[in-house]
Structure formats: C-alpha cells, structure tokens
Amino acid sequence: MTTIVLYCRPGFEKECGAEIQEKAAYSEVFGYLKLTKNEGLVYFHLNDASQAEKLMSKLPLKRLIFARQWFATVTDEPVELPEYNRVEAIAEALGEEFHYNDMRVELLDTNEGKELSKFARKLSVPLRQSLRKSGTLAPQQKGEGSDRGAILHILFLSGQQALLGYSFAHNTSPYVMGIPRLKFPSASPSRSTLKLDEAFIHFIPKEEWSERLCSGLNAVDLGAAPGGWTYQLVRRGMMVKSIDNGPMAQSLMDTGQVKHYEEDGFKYRPFKKNNYWLVCDMIERPTRVANLMAQWIVDGDCQEAMFNLKLPVKGRYQQVMKDLQTIKDILGKNEVWYEMYAKHLYYDREEVTVHLRRLNRS
Ligand SMILES: C[S@@+](CC[C@H](N)C(=O)[O-])C[C@H]1O[C@@H](n2cnc3c(N)ncnc32)[C@H](O)[C@@H]1O
C-alpha cells in the first residue's frame, strides 16, 4: 500500500487531511485518512498505489494550504530499527531499485520529535555516506539539476522506527519538514516580523526579489503597530505608510522611511496609485479582510498584497476556502487577472497567510 504522508502544524491534522482528500479527488486520486491529533502528521492511504507518483508530481505542494511538506512512502510499513546497524537496516529496506538526488532526515514537530534531534543528527552522516557509496543517493550537487529527480525522506517516528519515502525535487519544500528556521532580528519591535519574513521567502522566488522586494518601492502596512512587518519592508529599502492607532517603534520612525497614519485601516486609502505592496496584519474577521484586500487590488491601489486570514475555532478549512472564494469572485467580476496562494506558514498560528498578485494582461 502506498501512503502520502503530510506534515502540518500539530493540531491542524483535520484541516490538512480534509484538504488533501478534496484536492486529490480533483485528480481522481482517492484514499482514506489516518491521523492522530497533535502529531503534526497526516496519512493519506491511497486506494490505488500506482497513483502516488501522479499525485506527487501533478498536484503542486504550493496549492496545499495546510501541508508544510509531504512524501509518498516506499515501504508499506515503517522500518524497524535494531539497536545496532540502523544504517544497514535502512539501506536494506530501500533496496537498489530507486535512486535519489538528495536526502532529508526528518522528525515529528512534537516534544518527542525534538528529543530525537541529537540521535537523528548523529545518524544522518553515516547514513548519507553509506547511501552515496551504494549509489542509492547521488553525489552532492549544487545549483543546476537540484530541482530534478527525487528526494529521499527518512522520518524517524522514534529511535526504533523510521518511515521511508520520496518527494519530487520540483514539487517539495526546500526545508527539512517544510520548516524554515529564521533568526529573530533584534532590531525588530515585535516577533510577528518573522511571519512576514517567512511569507516573503515562501511566496516570492529569490531571483525576483531584486524587482519585487527592493529598495525604492512604496508599501502600505495596515495594522502596523508596533512595527514588526514595517521593519521587514524598511530593511528591504522600501518607503512605508504604517496605518494603526497604536504607536510605532521610534527606531523605525527614525529611519525616515516610515510615515505613521493614525487611521482606521478599513477606511484608509492612499492618494496616489504608486504603492507596490499592501501588507495587512489586522486582527479582524477574515471575510472583512478578504473583501478589503480584493478591493485594493481591483482599484489598482497596490500590485501585490500579503495578509493574514484569522482562522475560526471550528470549520477552519471551510472558512478559509470560503474567504478565498470571496476574493476570486470579486476579482473575477471585475475581470482582474491575478495569482493567489495561501499557506499555513510555520510562524503562523491561528491564521493562514495569503499572497495575492495582480497580473498584467499581455
Ligand atoms: C497583530 S497586531 C500587528 C502587529 C504588527 N504587524 C507587527 O508586526 O508589529 C494587530 C494591529 O492591528 C491594529 N488594528 C486592528 N484593527 C485595526 C483597524 N481597523 N485599523 C487600523 N489598525 C487596526 C491593532 O491596533 C494592532 O496594533
């Protein structure tokens, strides 16, 4: 039996499961779910094992909101690891049929998982060496070709059991367990700064930063105080209009790049159409935020928007899908071309981050 294993934030297994089941069905791939609350893992057992490859290559991971990372299993059951010769047990279970371009050693995003991190680190060096020697794992490669072929995932469920699987390099997260580890910048006035930092890293390809996240662009930050998001825009050289009744950090005001408007973010609109970015972290009803963001894009008041949609206590997946549909309906009605992606990012909690970009008709 082949299983698609998905990583999500612990506590969001139900949403992650509902989403993969629904989106796999669009590709006529069906299966049943197994999940344990707060484990941060979802098992999607496929009815037809031969469809795993199709799903892993055709359904873009970036279209999944609640899954951080995924892989398809290569063995039916987790591999039992003996006290000694764990490397050999894994190599044997992998066999010689498949070859991988890279390898990820992964753990659960739980306290039990964290306790295994030293063990996994220690094992990954001899494991890598052994798999390279046997040809199962390709020699180290950089740059070109790194988005091709398959990635081997070794997920240690415990010190005695590992799940083995693969994802495709063109359709996987570049981060172990899909988690980018970002350093909190001490100059930022709030920890929320990490959310926008991660959002930019996740949604905007690095090779486009020099045009889309660069010095000289104008940005508006709704619900800006004390300034963690504004900080991310300022440090990229942008001029920022920060909207909030609360106070902004003096350190940001001192840069000369920030203008603070003590206004209601739902009423504020810029005089000129020279703002490239709109970012919004107002804690508000998600439907209200969704409508506002769509309207800014329709009116041409920004080219790209990055914003949070807060999740309700119940029916979280359904609510997000409804709010995204609201945005699609408004943009569709106004004949605006756009791209939109949403993700439950690592630094998000009870919200998802959405990136909306107006596209020019060519
Ligand atoms: C989560 S905090 C924002 C944190 C900020 N992004 C940071 O990184 O420092 C939410 C902010 O939204 C502001 N806010 C809520 N409703 C607002 C509204 N209608 N207009 C303007 N600001 C609003 C609050 O005053 C609060 O400062």
The ligand as a Gaussian input file, in Angstrom:
#p B3LYP/6-31G(d) Opt

LIG

0 1
 C       -1.184000      41.708000      15.446000
 S       -1.043000      43.393000      15.643000
 C        0.028000      43.855000      14.346000
 C        1.455000      43.552000      14.623000
 C        2.373000      44.125000      13.563000
 N        2.132000      43.519000      12.257000
 C        3.812000      43.907000      13.955000
 O        4.468000      43.100000      13.290000
 O        4.290000      44.573000      14.872000
 C       -2.566000      43.985000      15.050000
 C       -2.646000      45.504000      14.964000
 O       -3.777000      45.819000      14.172000
 C       -4.287000      47.055000      14.673000
 N       -5.661000      47.199000      14.185000
 C       -6.737000      46.418000      14.443000
 N       -7.826000      46.906000      13.804000
 C       -7.415000      47.991000      13.117000
 C       -8.054000      48.910000      12.252000
 N       -9.365000      48.813000      11.965000
 N       -7.319000      49.910000      11.715000
 C       -6.010000      50.023000      11.976000
 N       -5.340000      49.170000      12.787000
 C       -6.034000      48.171000      13.351000
 C       -4.136000      46.948000      16.164000
 O       -4.093000      48.238000      16.731000
 C       -2.810000      46.207000      16.308000
 O       -1.749000      47.099000      16.506000

